[in-house]
Amino acid sequence: FFEPSPLDASKLVVNLAKELKPIPPPESLVFGETKTDHMLIVHYDPAKNGWSAPEIKPYGPLSIDPASSCLQYCPNVFEGMKAYIGPQGEARLFRPQMNMERLVRSAARVALPNFDETALLALIKCLVTVDKRWIPTKPGYSLYIRPTIIGTRTNLGVRFSDSATLYVIMSPSGPYFKNGLHPISLLAISDAVRAWPGGTGSHKLGLNYAPAFLPQIDAIKKGYDQILWLLETESEDTKKKDYRITEVGAMNVFLVTKRDDGDLDLTTPPLDGTILPGVTRLSTLNLADAHTRGEICFPNVPPTLKIHTHEKRITISHLRSLWSEGKVLEFFGVGTAAILAPVQKIGWEGEDMVFPEGQEKGGLGMIGKAILETITSIQTGQLKFKDWSVICS
Ligand code: COI
């Protein structure tokens, strides 16, 4: 009978920690391990007319009923964002509106309550400002931000959760992979799939990640770093069974190939419902297009070299034939956490495809390096590109 009260940033209550934690040196940081002093929390309860007043309070455990639906049926969604320090000492976020939009979409997919994206972004900016001293300034380091929504309904019946908790925690971080920026190896598998048509792979749900843990352990036992996720398909020309490439570990995937006219093709799988619409994925496509249109110049890439972007299916057999013809220049994963991870080899059906990257520091090829450097310069406010870098004020 009433409109639920919206998420209202103007109702923010701030309870600062009495004691602040010492900040560890950046070199000692392990991705996701250390948390900042504060967190943001807000509850949704239909009996209390919707969203409560948001609160910034000292970081600490949540107290939830053991029957909570997030623990039983997994209505859990999250985002990954990063904050950087800009040239004037200001805190900056990278294309944060995209994370807010995706969080709303993810929440809707598991019937969690909706919220006002602008209000949540304003609250995240406040939280980042409160814990600004935690943003590392060392190149390659940033403050990882994890907005999360969990269903808190305490009835064990299988039904959507009509109550929820939204919280945001933050973690100062360096390189995502423990060996830093180095080329990774992938094991392509087809007996386990990350996502499927009609499934939830295009949403950022906690439940998409746990099924990857066991295949990941198997890949490591076989000497590879990450999984290359495939999905059964039919070859376009031969109509025989084939497998299309979907994602690398928890990242979107890009392939750089040589064209007969001397230009380059930069290809990533299309957003067909099985691919997570990554912010770094879209930024990679946008920046390559901007380079080709002459709007920006990629570092150490000839301005006349055109990079043609494609959102197109890549099958593993096509990749193998491009590789055997020597046309694969680079293969890399992109995501918020790692930004860009160069791939050195892919194991498939007992054979390793080894790519020509690895000559340069970090195993980066020319395009991967240019994209990584350009995105980082925009994130840290050194390079202005559209309104991608947003100041927290
Ligand atoms: C990301 O790159 O942002 C990811 O999704 C990986 C992860 C830490 C969940």
Residues whose N, C-alpha, C, O or C-beta is under 5 A from the ligand:
A	BS01	COI	G80 A250 G335 T336 A337 A338
